Amino acid sequence: MFRLAAEALAERGVSSTVFDLLGTGDSSADFSDATVSAWIADGQRILEAVQSTGEPVVLVGCRLGAALATKASMSLERRAVLFAGWAPLLQGKQQLNGMLRAAKIARMNRPDALDPKMLWAAGEVAWLAGYPISPVLAEQLGLLDASGAPRAERARLFELRSVEGDAAVPASDALRRRASDWAQQGVPTEAMALRGTAFWNVADLVDVPQLIKATVDEVEYAIDGMGACDA
């Protein structure tokens, strides 16, 4: 989805930087070496390089990536012209607790499996949802709170909902409350719901063209009239 968004932006003359955080994708290190602090530092280095060009900056993050992008944005000298969050998950404990619940259910069929918290207490890595989570990463996820507004001129928060019919899809109360809270903190924010599959949570690759279009439209609007071609 990020690659598709970058390609769509390129068609409108907007360049993008898509990267893998430490221990993920094609990056160096193993996932067991990953930490929240390292991920935020990765984002800050990318932002520093992009902002050094003098062009306006746009941030796009999905799920926990929205929280990391929010934290990384605090290092910006100039505010990002737009922050776009796809189904933002802004507190690391939500991610961690969800993985722990799934692991607990899985242990019901495997009585010999060890409790991840016991492994972390012993300084060992625990496997959750196929990922080797170190004690440091687990601790930092539990402490990660990016509920405060990002350093941006404006923000757009998107969520995907699997609903039938042709009627407009309203944003959830939780997303609208987040948008209102950020607006009160001085960052005009809108919440929008779109029809589509939660692509980050399925085994097969799933494209959500309407999310790509909505994001690209917002990016183009944010930099329109600024004589900019980079984001």
C-alpha positions as protocol buffer text, in pm:
chain_id: "A"
residue {
  index: 1
  type: MET
  ca { x: 0 y: 0 z: 0 }
}
residue {
  index: 2
  type: PHE
  ca { x: 283 y: 242 z: 71 }
}
residue {
  index: 3
  type: ARG
  ca { x: 445 y: 155 z: -260 }
}
residue {
  index: 4
  type: LEU
  ca { x: 116 y: 213 z: -439 }
}
residue {
  index: 5
  type: ALA
  ca { x: 76 y: 547 z: -261 }
}
residue {
  index: 6
  type: ALA
  ca { x: 428 y: 650 z: -360 }
}
residue {
  index: 7
  type: GLU
  ca { x: 360 y: 556 z: -723 }
}
residue {
  index: 8
  type: ALA
  ca { x: 34 y: 751 z: -721 }
}
residue {
  index: 9
  type: LEU
  ca { x: 211 y: 1054 z: -577 }
}
residue {
  index: 10
  type: ALA
  ca { x: 486 y: 1026 z: -837 }
}
residue {
  index: 11
  type: GLU
  ca { x: 222 y: 1047 z: -1109 }
}
residue {
  index: 12
  type: ARG
  ca { x: 130 y: 1388 z: -965 }
}
residue {
  index: 13
  type: GLY
  ca { x: 490 y: 1505 z: -946 }
}
residue {
  index: 14
  type: VAL
  ca { x: 540 y: 1438 z: -576 }
}
residue {
  index: 15
  type: SER
  ca { x: 839 y: 1231 z: -465 }
}
residue {
  index: 16
  type: SER
  ca { x: 833 y: 1002 z: -162 }
}
residue {
  index: 17
  type: THR
  ca { x: 1071 y: 825 z: 72 }
}
residue {
  index: 18
  type: VAL
  ca { x: 957 y: 474 z: 168 }
}
residue {
  index: 19
  type: PHE
  ca { x: 1180 y: 288 z: 413 }
}
residue {
  index: 20
  type: ASP
  ca { x: 1196 y: -17 z: 641 }
}
residue {
  index: 21
  type: LEU
  ca { x: 1247 y: 35 z: 1012 }
}
residue {
  index: 22
  type: LEU
  ca { x: 1535 y: -140 z: 1190 }
}
residue {
  index: 23
  type: GLY
  ca { x: 1482 y: -516 z: 1193 }
}
residue {
  index: 24
  type: THR
  ca { x: 1190 y: -508 z: 949 }
}
residue {
  index: 25
  type: GLY
  ca { x: 1163 y: -576 z: 575 }
}
residue {
  index: 26
  type: ASP
  ca { x: 1495 y: -534 z: 395 }
}
residue {
  index: 27
  type: SER
  ca { x: 1660 y: -333 z: 671 }
}
residue {
  index: 28
  type: SER
  ca { x: 1968 y: -442 z: 862 }
}
residue {
  index: 29
  type: ALA
  ca { x: 1949 y: -640 z: 1189 }
}
residue {
  index: 30
  type: ASP
  ca { x: 1690 y: -891 z: 1304 }
}
residue {
  index: 31
  type: PHE
  ca { x: 1349 y: -807 z: 1444 }
}
residue {
  index: 32
  type: SER
  ca { x: 1472 y: -924 z: 1783 }
}
residue {
  index: 33
  type: ASP
  ca { x: 1711 y: -625 z: 1776 }
}
residue {
  index: 34
  type: ALA
  ca { x: 1431 y: -374 z: 1715 }
}
residue {
  index: 35
  type: THR
  ca { x: 1330 y: -116 z: 1975 }
}
residue {
  index: 36
  type: VAL
  ca { x: 1082 y: 170 z: 1973 }
}
residue {
  index: 37
  type: SER
  ca { x: 1363 y: 419 z: 2034 }
}
residue {
  index: 38
  type: ALA
  ca { x: 1553 y: 285 z: 1731 }
}
residue {
  index: 39
  type: TRP
  ca { x: 1242 y: 309 z: 1516 }
}
residue {
  index: 40
  type: ILE
  ca { x: 1180 y: 669 z: 1617 }
}
residue {
  index: 41
  type: ALA
  ca { x: 1546 y: 748 z: 1549 }
}
residue {
  index: 42
  type: ASP
  ca { x: 1510 y: 593 z: 1202 }
}
residue {
  index: 43
  type: GLY
  ca { x: 1217 y: 821 z: 1132 }
}
residue {
  index: 44
  type: GLN
  ca { x: 1400 y: 1126 z: 1259 }
}
residue {
  index: 45
  type: ARG
  ca { x: 1698 y: 1056 z: 1031 }
}
residue {
  index: 46
  type: ILE
  ca { x: 1468 y: 1027 z: 730 }
}
residue {
  index: 47
  type: LEU
  ca { x: 1288 y: 1348 z: 823 }
}
residue {
  index: 48
  type: GLU
  ca { x: 1617 y: 1534 z: 868 }
}
residue {
  index: 49
  type: ALA
  ca { x: 1731 y: 1427 z: 521 }
}
residue {
  index: 50
  type: VAL
  ca { x: 1401 y: 1520 z: 357 }
}
residue {
  index: 51
  type: GLN
  ca { x: 1368 y: 1854 z: 533 }
}
residue {
  index: 52
  type: SER
  ca { x: 1727 y: 1946 z: 445 }
}
residue {
  index: 53
  type: THR
  ca { x: 1612 y: 1974 z: 82 }
}
residue {
  index: 54
  type: GLY
  ca { x: 1403 y: 2274 z: 178 }
}
residue {
  index: 55
  type: GLU
  ca { x: 1085 y: 2113 z: 50 }
}
residue {
  index: 56
  type: PRO
  ca { x: 770 y: 2070 z: 262 }
}
residue {
  index: 57
  type: VAL
  ca { x: 733 y: 1745 z: 451 }
}
residue {
  index: 58
  type: VAL
  ca { x: 431 y: 1513 z: 457 }
}
residue {
  index: 59
  type: LEU
  ca { x: 409 y: 1220 z: 700 }
}
residue {
  index: 60
  type: VAL
  ca { x: 206 y: 906 z: 629 }
}
residue {
  index: 61
  type: GLY
  ca { x: 189 y: 627 z: 888 }
}
residue {
  index: 62
  type: CYS
  ca { x: -19 y: 312 z: 924 }
}
residue {
  index: 63
  type: ARG
  ca { x: -127 y: 162 z: 1258 }
}
residue {
  index: 64
  type: LEU
  ca { x: 167 y: 173 z: 1502 }
}
residue {
  index: 65
  type: GLY
  ca { x: 362 y: 355 z: 1232 }
}
residue {
  index: 66
  type: ALA
  ca { x: 134 y: 654 z: 1292 }
}
residue {
  index: 67
  type: ALA
  ca { x: 251 y: 664 z: 1654 }
}
residue {
  index: 68
  type: LEU
  ca { x: 617 y: 642 z: 1548 }
}
residue {
  index: 69
  type: ALA
  ca { x: 564 y: 916 z: 1288 }
}
residue {
  index: 70
  type: THR
  ca { x: 402 y: 1137 z: 1550 }
}
residue {
  index: 71
  type: LYS
  ca { x: 697 y: 1096 z: 1783 }
}
residue {
  index: 72
  type: ALA
  ca { x: 951 y: 1148 z: 1502 }
}
residue {
  index: 73
  type: SER
  ca { x: 774 y: 1466 z: 1392 }
}
residue {
  index: 74
  type: MET
  ca { x: 876 y: 1638 z: 1714 }
}
residue {
  index: 75
  type: SER
  ca { x: 1229 y: 1671 z: 1577 }
}
residue {
  index: 76
  type: LEU
  ca { x: 1116 y: 1876 z: 1276 }
}
residue {
  index: 77
  type: GLU
  ca { x: 1246 y: 2231 z: 1258 }
}
residue {
  index: 78
  type: ARG
  ca { x: 947 y: 2328 z: 1043 }
}
residue {
  index: 79
  type: ARG
  ca { x: 609 y: 2170 z: 1082 }
}
residue {
  index: 80
  type: ALA
  ca { x: 504 y: 1903 z: 837 }
}
residue {
  index: 81
  type: VAL
  ca { x: 241 y: 2041 z: 600 }
}
residue {
  index: 82
  type: LEU
  ca { x: 33 y: 1726 z: 653 }
}
residue {
  index: 83
  type: PHE
  ca { x: 13 y: 1423 z: 879 }
}
residue {
  index: 84
  type: ALA
  ca { x: -192 y: 1135 z: 737 }
}
residue {
  index: 85
  type: GLY
  ca { x: -269 y: 843 z: 966 }
}
residue {
  index: 86
  type: TRP
  ca { x: -407 y: 515 z: 833 }
}
residue {
  index: 87
  type: ALA
  ca { x: -609 y: 344 z: 1110 }
}
residue {
  index: 88
  type: PRO
  ca { x: -374 y: 506 z: 1363 }
}
residue {
  index: 89
  type: LEU
  ca { x: -281 y: 312 z: 1673 }
}
residue {
  index: 90
  type: LEU
  ca { x: -120 y: 570 z: 1898 }
}
residue {
  index: 91
  type: GLN
  ca { x: -43 y: 377 z: 2214 }
}
residue {
  index: 92
  type: GLY
  ca { x: 204 y: 91 z: 2202 }
}
residue {
  index: 93
  type: LYS
  ca { x: 31 y: -99 z: 2481 }
}
residue {
  index: 94
  type: GLN
  ca { x: -268 y: -149 z: 2250 }
}
residue {
  index: 95
  type: GLN
  ca { x: -46 y: -329 z: 2001 }
}
residue {
  index: 96
  type: LEU
  ca { x: 130 y: -529 z: 2270 }
}
residue {
  index: 97
  type: ASN
  ca { x: -188 y: -626 z: 2452 }
}
residue {
  index: 98
  type: GLY
  ca { x: -349 y: -744 z: 2130 }
}
residue {
  index: 99
  type: MET
  ca { x: -52 y: -968 z: 2057 }
}
residue {
  index: 100
  type: LEU
  ca { x: -52 y: -1099 z: 2413 }
}
residue {
  index: 101
  type: ARG
  ca { x: -422 y: -1187 z: 2391 }
}
residue {
  index: 102
  type: ALA
  ca { x: -362 y: -1379 z: 2068 }
}
residue {
  index: 103
  type: ALA
  ca { x: -69 y: -1562 z: 2232 }
}
residue {
  index: 104
  type: LYS
  ca { x: -284 y: -1651 z: 2534 }
}
residue {
  index: 105
  type: ILE
  ca { x: -549 y: -1805 z: 2310 }
}
residue {
  index: 106
  type: ALA
  ca { x: -281 y: -1998 z: 2121 }
}
residue {
  index: 107
  type: ARG
  ca { x: -141 y: -2136 z: 2450 }
}
residue {
  index: 108
  type: MET
  ca { x: -478 y: -2294 z: 2528 }
}
residue {
  index: 109
  type: ASN
  ca { x: -390 y: -2558 z: 2268 }
}
residue {
  index: 110
  type: ARG
  ca { x: -25 y: -2571 z: 2369 }
}
residue {
  index: 111
  type: PRO
  ca { x: 2 y: -2622 z: 2745 }
}
residue {
  index: 112
  type: ASP
  ca { x: 381 y: -2649 z: 2720 }
}
residue {
  index: 113
  type: ALA
  ca { x: 414 y: -2296 z: 2573 }
}
residue {
  index: 114
  type: LEU
  ca { x: 566 y: -2040 z: 2810 }
}
residue {
  index: 115
  type: ASP
  ca { x: 401 y: -1713 z: 2906 }
}
residue {
  index: 116
  type: PRO
  ca { x: 576 y: -1428 z: 2715 }
}
residue {
  index: 117
  type: LYS
  ca { x: 590 y: -1217 z: 3030 }
}
residue {
  index: 118
  type: MET
  ca { x: 784 y: -1493 z: 3207 }
}
residue {
  index: 119
  type: LEU
  ca { x: 1031 y: -1504 z: 2918 }
}
residue {
  index: 120
  type: TRP
  ca { x: 1077 y: -1127 z: 2924 }
}
residue {
  index: 121
  type: ALA
  ca { x: 1131 y: -1134 z: 3300 }
}
residue {
  index: 122
  type: ALA
  ca { x: 1412 y: -1383 z: 3236 }
}
residue {
  index: 123
  type: GLY
  ca { x: 1561 y: -1155 z: 2971 }
}
residue {
  index: 124
  type: GLU
  ca { x: 1459 y: -1380 z: 2684 }
}
residue {
  index: 125
  type: VAL
  ca { x: 1282 y: -1317 z: 2355 }
}
residue {
  index: 126
  type: ALA
  ca { x: 916 y: -1420 z: 2320 }
}
residue {
  index: 127
  type: TRP
  ca { x: 750 y: -1500 z: 1991 }
}
residue {
  index: 128
  type: LEU
  ca { x: 421 y: -1318 z: 1936 }
}
residue {
  index: 129
  type: ALA
  ca { x: 225 y: -1336 z: 1610 }
}
residue {
  index: 130
  type: GLY
  ca { x: 538 y: -1469 z: 1440 }
}
residue {
  index: 131
  type: TYR
  ca { x: 764 y: -1189 z: 1564 }
}
residue {
  index: 132
  type: PRO
  ca { x: 1051 y: -1227 z: 1813 }
}
residue {
  index: 133
  type: ILE
  ca { x: 973 y: -958 z: 2072 }
}
residue {
  index: 134
  type: SER
  ca { x: 1264 y: -872 z: 2300 }
}
residue {
  index: 135
  type: PRO
  ca { x: 1216 y: -760 z: 2661 }
}
residue {
  index: 136
  type: VAL
  ca { x: 1333 y: -410 z: 2564 }
}
residue {
  index: 137
  type: LEU
  ca { x: 1085 y: -384 z: 2277 }
}
residue {
  index: 138
  type: ALA
  ca { x: 802 y: -510 z: 2498 }
}
residue {
  index: 139
  type: GLU
  ca { x: 884 y: -255 z: 2768 }
}
residue {
  index: 140
  type: GLN
  ca { x: 913 y: 32 z: 2522 }
}
residue {
  index: 141
  type: LEU
  ca { x: 589 y: -63 z: 2348 }
}
residue {
  index: 142
  type: GLY
  ca { x: 413 y: -57 z: 2683 }
}
residue {
  index: 143
  type: LEU
  ca { x: 541 y: 295 z: 2746 }
}
residue {
  index: 144
  type: LEU
  ca { x: 484 y: 438 z: 2397 }
}
residue {
  index: 145
  type: ASP
  ca { x: 216 y: 707 z: 2405 }
}
residue {
  index: 146
  type: ALA
  ca { x: 176 y: 922 z: 2095 }
}
residue {
  index: 147
  type: SER
  ca { x: -174 y: 1047 z: 2170 }
}
residue {
  index: 148
  type: GLY
  ca { x: -54 y: 1407 z: 2155 }
}
residue {
  index: 149
  type: ALA
  ca { x: -87 y: 1594 z: 1825 }
}
residue {
  index: 150
  type: PRO
  ca { x: 199 y: 1564 z: 1573 }
}
residue {
  index: 151
  type: ARG
  ca { x: 411 y: 1861 z: 1473 }
}
residue {
  index: 152
  type: ALA
  ca { x: 210 y: 1936 z: 1161 }
}
residue {
  index: 153
  type: GLU
  ca { x: 4 y: 2212 z: 1005 }
}
residue {
  index: 154
  type: ARG
  ca { x: -294 y: 1981 z: 966 }
}
residue {
  index: 155
  type: ALA
  ca { x: -382 y: 1613 z: 998 }
}
residue {
  index: 156
  type: ARG
  ca { x: -615 y: 1363 z: 837 }
}
residue {
  index: 157
  type: LEU
  ca { x: -704 y: 1036 z: 1009 }
}
residue {
  index: 158
  type: PHE
  ca { x: -845 y: 750 z: 801 }
}
residue {
  index: 159
  type: GLU
  ca { x: -1004 y: 426 z: 909 }
}
residue {
  index: 160
  type: LEU
  ca { x: -1130 y: 134 z: 702 }
}
residue {
  index: 161
  type: ARG
  ca { x: -1464 y: -31 z: 770 }
}
residue {
  index: 162
  type: SER
  ca { x: -1615 y: -339 z: 610 }
}
residue {
  index: 163
  type: VAL
  ca { x: -1978 y: -236 z: 569 }
}
residue {
  index: 164
  type: GLU
  ca { x: -2238 y: -303 z: 305 }
}
residue {
  index: 165
  type: GLY
  ca { x: -2459 y: -59 z: 120 }
}
residue {
  index: 166
  type: ASP
  ca { x: -2402 y: 270 z: -57 }
}
residue {
  index: 167
  type: ALA
  ca { x: -2460 y: 510 z: 230 }
}
residue {
  index: 168
  type: ALA
  ca { x: -2175 y: 726 z: 356 }
}
residue {
  index: 169
  type: VAL
  ca { x: -1956 y: 555 z: 614 }
}
residue {
  index: 170
  type: PRO
  ca { x: -1923 y: 759 z: 934 }
}
residue {
  index: 171
  type: ALA
  ca { x: -1597 y: 770 z: 1123 }
}
residue {
  index: 172
  type: SER
  ca { x: -1597 y: 594 z: 1459 }
}
residue {
  index: 173
  type: ASP
  ca { x: -1652 y: 790 z: 1778 }
}
residue {
  index: 174
  type: ALA
  ca { x: -1296 y: 710 z: 1887 }
}
residue {
  index: 175
  type: LEU
  ca { x: -1142 y: 851 z: 1570 }
}
residue {
  index: 176
  type: ARG
  ca { x: -1359 y: 1161 z: 1584 }
}
residue {
  index: 177
  type: ARG
  ca { x: -1260 y: 1218 z: 1945 }
}
residue {
  index: 178
  type: ARG
  ca { x: -894 y: 1192 z: 1848 }
}
residue {
  index: 179
  type: ALA
  ca { x: -946 y: 1445 z: 1569 }
}
residue {
  index: 180
  type: SER
  ca { x: -1123 y: 1682 z: 1808 }
}
residue {
  index: 181
  type: ASP
  ca { x: -847 y: 1644 z: 2067 }
}
residue {
  index: 182
  type: TRP
  ca { x: -572 y: 1722 z: 1816 }
}
residue {
  index: 183
  type: ALA
  ca { x: -769 y: 2021 z: 1687 }
}
residue {
  index: 184
  type: GLN
  ca { x: -788 y: 2153 z: 2043 }
}
residue {
  index: 185
  type: GLN
  ca { x: -408 y: 2116 z: 2058 }
}
residue {
  index: 186
  type: GLY
  ca { x: -375 y: 2347 z: 1758 }
}
residue {
  index: 187
  type: VAL
  ca { x: -357 y: 2096 z: 1472 }
}
residue {
  index: 188
  type: PRO
  ca { x: -671 y: 2110 z: 1254 }
}
residue {
  index: 189
  type: THR
  ca { x: -767 y: 1745 z: 1212 }
}
residue {
  index: 190
  type: GLU
  ca { x: -1040 y: 1561 z: 1023 }
}
residue {
  index: 191
  type: ALA
  ca { x: -1147 y: 1200 z: 1066 }
}
residue {
  index: 192
  type: MET
  ca { x: -1266 y: 1000 z: 765 }
}
residue {
  index: 193
  type: ALA
  ca { x: -1397 y: 644 z: 726 }
}
residue {
  index: 194
  type: LEU
  ca { x: -1371 y: 452 z: 400 }
}
residue {
  index: 195
  type: ARG
  ca { x: -1499 y: 117 z: 288 }
}
residue {
  index: 196
  type: GLY
  ca { x: -1223 y: -137 z: 270 }
}
residue {
  index: 197
  type: THR
  ca { x: -1043 y: -434 z: 417 }
}
residue {
  index: 198
  type: ALA
  ca { x: -796 y: -395 z: 702 }
}
residue {
  index: 199
  type: PHE
  ca { x: -507 y: -478 z: 468 }
}
residue {
  index: 200
  type: TRP
  ca { x: -247 y: -492 z: 747 }
}
residue {
  index: 201
  type: ASN
  ca { x: -435 y: -774 z: 916 }
}
residue {
  index: 202
  type: VAL
  ca { x: -484 y: -1028 z: 636 }
}
residue {
  index: 203
  type: ALA
  ca { x: -256 y: -1298 z: 501 }
}
residue {
  index: 204
  type: ASP
  ca { x: -295 y: -1202 z: 134 }
}
residue {
  index: 205
  type: LEU
  ca { x: -198 y: -873 z: -25 }
}
residue {
  index: 206
  type: VAL
  ca { x: -503 y: -647 z: -42 }
}
residue {
  index: 207
  type: ASP
  ca { x: -519 y: -312 z: -219 }
}
residue {
  index: 208
  type: VAL
  ca { x: -753 y: -34 z: -105 }
}
residue {
  index: 209
  type: PRO
  ca { x: -757 y: 212 z: -398 }
}
residue {
  index: 210
  type: GLN
  ca { x: -996 y: 452 z: -226 }
}
residue {
  index: 211
  type: LEU
  ca { x: -753 y: 499 z: 62 }
}
residue {
  index: 212
  type: ILE
  ca { x: -468 y: 566 z: -181 }
}
residue {
  index: 213
  type: LYS
  ca { x: -675 y: 824 z: -369 }
}
residue {
  index: 214
  type: ALA
  ca { x: -795 y: 999 z: -54 }
}
residue {
  index: 215
  type: THR
  ca { x: -440 y: 1019 z: 82 }
}
residue {
  index: 216
  type: VAL
  ca { x: -292 y: 1144 z: -244 }
}
residue {
  index: 217
  type: ASP
  ca { x: -566 y: 1407 z: -275 }
}
residue {
  index: 218
  type: GLU
  ca { x: -490 y: 1532 z: 75 }
}
residue {
  index: 219
  type: VAL
  ca { x: -116 y: 1544 z: 6 }
}
residue {
  index: 220
  type: GLU
  ca { x: -166 y: 1735 z: -318 }
}
residue {
  index: 221
  type: TYR
  ca { x: -399 y: 1980 z: -147 }
}
residue {
  index: 222
  type: ALA
  ca { x: -149 y: 2034 z: 136 }
}
residue {
  index: 223
  type: ILE
  ca { x: 137 y: 2127 z: -96 }
}
residue {
  index: 224
  type: ASP
  ca { x: -72 y: 2295 z: -365 }
}
residue {
  index: 225
  type: GLY
  ca { x: 42 y: 2647 z: -439 }
}
residue {
  index: 226
  type: MET
  ca { x: 371 y: 2609 z: -253 }
}
residue {
  index: 227
  type: GLY
  ca { x: 579 y: 2539 z: -564 }
}
residue {
  index: 228
  type: ALA
  ca { x: 687 y: 2211 z: -407 }
}
residue {
  index: 229
  type: CYS
  ca { x: 753 y: 1878 z: -572 }
}
residue {
  index: 230
  type: ASP
  ca { x: 888 y: 1674 z: -278 }
}
residue {
  index: 231
  type: ALA
  ca { x: 711 y: 1531 z: 23 }
}
